[in-house]
Amino acid sequence: MDIITRRGPQRMSQAEFTELRGRYSSTLVDLGTGDGAWPRRFAREHGNVLAIGIDADRDALRDAAKRAERKPARGGAPNALYVAASAESLPSELQGAADWITIYFPWAALLRMILDGDPALVVVLHHLSAPHARFSLVLNAEATPEGYSAPSPDSLRSALETPLASGQFRVATCDWIESSQAPATTWAGRLVKGSNRAILGLDALR
């Protein structure tokens, strides 16, 4: 699979990824990671977790990799990894790797997939998920694509409950969340925290 480092893209084989993953007790996969801040911050707080950020934007991932590869005293996180891929074309190396999948403040095609309850979302989750994986989703309910109504807990649950069940996920919670509880992503810091924007959170367990 294509990983992004401060020196640019590199190939990581299945054997290399398996060896890397084996150094840690669990694996987080952040899908649509954007600038990669969330997995890096999580990796710094949880040194026993391999935190993987996935995005198709290689330039953003290269900046994220530069930050992650700094010395820990300067904000680096050696247990953060960045993978260049789209949600529609995930590397085979990641199959069954994720103990926790996060999608925080998605947009464009990924957001439409979620709001539509597209079965393709379950294909993505099924590909990434370990047997007892957790899936966490957070949406800015006021930033919907053109032609879509603002989601609510009821509409989000209605859209996703059946597709998730087909992938052996059970919705545990789906509700509004306080802006102060938003995950520590860059978008949360810019757009959500300290505002009155409506935020939706969903957690599902496999």
C-alpha positions as CSV (number, residue, x, y, z in Angstrom):
1,M,0.0,0.0,0.0
2,D,1.1,3.6,-0.5
3,I,2.1,5.3,2.7
4,I,3.1,9.0,2.9
5,T,6.3,10.1,4.7
6,R,8.0,13.4,5.0
7,R,10.2,12.3,2.0
8,G,7.1,11.5,-0.1
9,P,5.3,8.3,-1.0
10,Q,6.6,4.8,-0.2
11,R,5.4,1.3,-0.6
12,M,4.6,-0.8,2.5
13,S,4.2,-4.5,1.9
14,Q,1.7,-6.7,3.8
15,A,4.6,-8.3,5.7
16,E,5.9,-4.9,6.7
17,F,2.5,-3.7,7.8
18,T,1.8,-6.9,9.8
19,E,5.1,-6.5,11.6
20,L,4.3,-2.8,12.4
21,R,0.8,-3.5,13.6
22,G,2.1,-6.3,15.8
23,R,4.1,-3.8,17.9
24,Y,0.8,-2.3,19.2
25,S,-2.1,-3.5,21.2
26,S,-4.7,-2.1,18.9
27,T,-5.2,-0.1,15.7
28,L,-7.2,3.1,15.0
29,V,-8.1,4.0,11.4
30,D,-9.3,7.5,10.7
31,L,-11.0,7.6,7.3
32,G,-11.0,10.9,5.4
33,T,-8.4,12.2,7.8
34,G,-7.8,15.5,6.0
35,D,-4.7,17.1,7.6
36,G,-4.1,14.1,9.8
37,A,-4.2,16.0,13.1
38,W,-6.6,13.7,14.9
39,P,-4.7,10.4,14.5
40,R,-1.4,12.1,15.4
41,R,-2.9,13.6,18.6
42,F,-4.5,10.3,19.5
43,A,-1.2,8.5,18.8
44,R,0.6,10.9,21.1
45,E,-1.8,10.2,23.9
46,H,-2.0,6.4,23.4
47,G,1.5,5.1,22.7
48,N,0.2,1.5,22.6
49,V,-2.1,2.2,19.6
50,L,-1.1,2.3,15.9
51,A,-3.1,5.3,14.6
52,I,-3.6,5.4,10.8
53,G,-5.0,8.3,8.9
54,I,-6.4,7.6,5.4
55,D,-7.0,10.3,2.8
56,A,-6.7,10.7,-1.0
57,D,-5.0,14.1,-0.6
58,R,-1.3,13.3,-0.7
59,D,-0.1,16.8,-0.1
60,A,-2.1,17.1,3.2
61,L,-0.8,13.7,4.3
62,R,2.8,14.7,3.6
63,D,2.5,17.7,5.9
64,A,0.9,15.4,8.5
65,A,3.8,12.9,8.1
66,K,6.3,15.7,8.6
67,R,4.7,16.6,11.9
68,A,4.4,12.9,13.0
69,E,8.0,12.2,12.2
70,R,9.3,15.0,14.5
71,K,10.8,14.0,17.8
72,P,8.1,13.4,20.4
73,A,9.3,16.4,22.4
74,R,8.4,18.5,19.4
75,G,5.0,17.0,18.8
76,G,5.9,13.9,16.9
77,A,4.2,10.5,17.1
78,P,6.2,7.5,15.9
79,N,3.0,5.3,16.1
80,A,1.1,7.4,13.5
81,L,0.9,6.2,9.9
82,Y,-0.6,7.9,6.9
83,V,-2.0,6.0,3.9
84,A,-2.9,7.5,0.6
85,A,-6.2,6.0,-0.6
86,S,-9.8,6.8,-1.2
87,A,-12.7,5.2,0.7
88,E,-13.7,3.6,-2.6
89,S,-10.3,1.9,-3.1
90,L,-8.8,0.8,0.1
91,P,-5.5,-1.2,0.2
92,S,-5.8,-4.9,0.7
93,E,-3.2,-4.6,3.5
94,L,-5.7,-2.9,5.7
95,Q,-8.3,-5.7,5.5
96,G,-9.5,-6.6,9.1
97,A,-6.9,-4.3,10.7
98,A,-9.0,-1.7,12.5
99,D,-10.2,-2.1,16.1
100,W,-11.7,1.4,15.9
101,I,-12.8,3.3,12.8
102,T,-13.5,7.0,13.0
103,I,-15.1,9.3,10.4
104,Y,-15.1,12.8,11.8
105,F,-16.6,15.7,10.0
106,P,-16.8,14.0,6.5
107,W,-17.6,16.0,3.4
108,A,-18.1,15.5,-0.3
109,A,-18.6,11.9,-1.5
110,L,-18.0,10.3,1.9
111,L,-20.7,12.6,3.5
112,R,-23.2,11.8,0.8
113,M,-22.5,8.1,1.2
114,I,-23.4,8.4,4.9
115,L,-26.5,10.5,4.5
116,D,-27.8,8.2,1.8
117,G,-27.2,5.1,3.9
118,D,-25.2,3.8,0.9
119,P,-24.4,0.1,1.2
120,A,-20.9,1.1,-0.1
121,L,-20.2,2.4,3.4
122,V,-20.7,-1.0,4.9
123,V,-18.3,-2.4,2.3
124,V,-15.7,0.0,3.5
125,L,-16.3,-0.7,7.1
126,H,-16.3,-4.5,6.5
127,H,-13.0,-4.2,4.7
128,L,-11.3,-2.3,7.6
129,S,-12.9,-3.9,10.6
130,A,-11.4,-6.4,13.0
131,P,-13.9,-8.9,14.5
132,H,-15.0,-6.7,17.4
133,A,-14.5,-3.3,15.9
134,R,-16.0,0.0,17.0
135,F,-17.2,2.6,14.5
136,S,-17.6,6.3,15.5
137,L,-19.1,9.0,13.3
138,V,-19.4,12.7,14.0
139,L,-21.1,15.1,11.7
140,N,-21.6,18.9,11.5
141,A,-25.4,18.8,11.0
142,E,-25.3,22.3,9.5
143,A,-22.8,21.5,6.7
144,T,-24.8,19.2,4.4
145,P,-24.3,18.9,0.6
146,E,-26.7,20.8,-1.7
147,G,-30.0,19.0,-2.0
148,Y,-29.8,17.4,1.4
149,S,-31.8,18.2,4.5
150,A,-30.0,18.8,7.8
151,P,-29.7,15.4,9.5
152,S,-31.1,14.6,13.0
153,P,-30.4,11.7,15.3
154,D,-33.6,10.0,14.0
155,S,-32.8,10.5,10.3
156,L,-29.2,9.4,10.8
157,R,-30.1,6.3,12.6
158,S,-32.8,5.6,10.1
159,A,-30.3,5.9,7.2
160,L,-27.6,3.8,8.8
161,E,-29.1,1.3,11.1
162,T,-30.1,-1.3,8.5
163,P,-26.9,-1.0,6.4
164,L,-24.8,-1.2,9.5
165,A,-26.7,-4.3,10.7
166,S,-25.9,-6.0,7.3
167,G,-22.2,-5.5,8.2
168,Q,-22.8,-6.9,11.7
169,F,-22.7,-3.5,13.4
170,R,-25.2,-2.6,16.1
171,V,-25.9,1.1,16.6
172,A,-25.1,1.8,20.3
173,T,-25.8,5.5,20.4
174,C,-27.0,8.2,18.0
175,D,-27.6,11.7,19.4
176,W,-26.6,15.3,19.5
177,I,-23.3,16.0,21.2
178,E,-22.0,19.1,22.9
179,S,-19.5,21.2,20.9
180,S,-17.1,20.9,23.8
181,Q,-17.1,17.1,23.3
182,A,-16.2,17.2,19.6
183,P,-13.1,15.2,18.7
184,A,-9.8,17.1,18.5
185,T,-9.7,17.6,14.7
186,T,-8.7,20.7,13.0
187,W,-12.2,21.2,11.6
188,A,-13.7,20.9,15.0
189,G,-11.4,23.6,16.3
190,R,-12.1,25.9,13.4
191,L,-15.8,25.4,12.9
192,V,-17.4,23.8,15.9
193,K,-15.9,24.4,19.3
194,G,-17.2,27.5,21.0
195,S,-20.0,27.8,18.5
196,N,-23.7,26.8,18.6
197,R,-23.4,24.5,15.6
198,A,-25.4,21.3,15.8
199,I,-23.2,18.2,16.0
200,L,-24.3,14.6,15.6
201,G,-22.5,11.6,16.9
202,L,-23.1,7.9,16.2
203,D,-21.3,4.9,17.8
204,A,-21.7,1.3,16.5
205,L,-20.2,-1.9,17.7
206,R,-19.5,-5.1,15.9
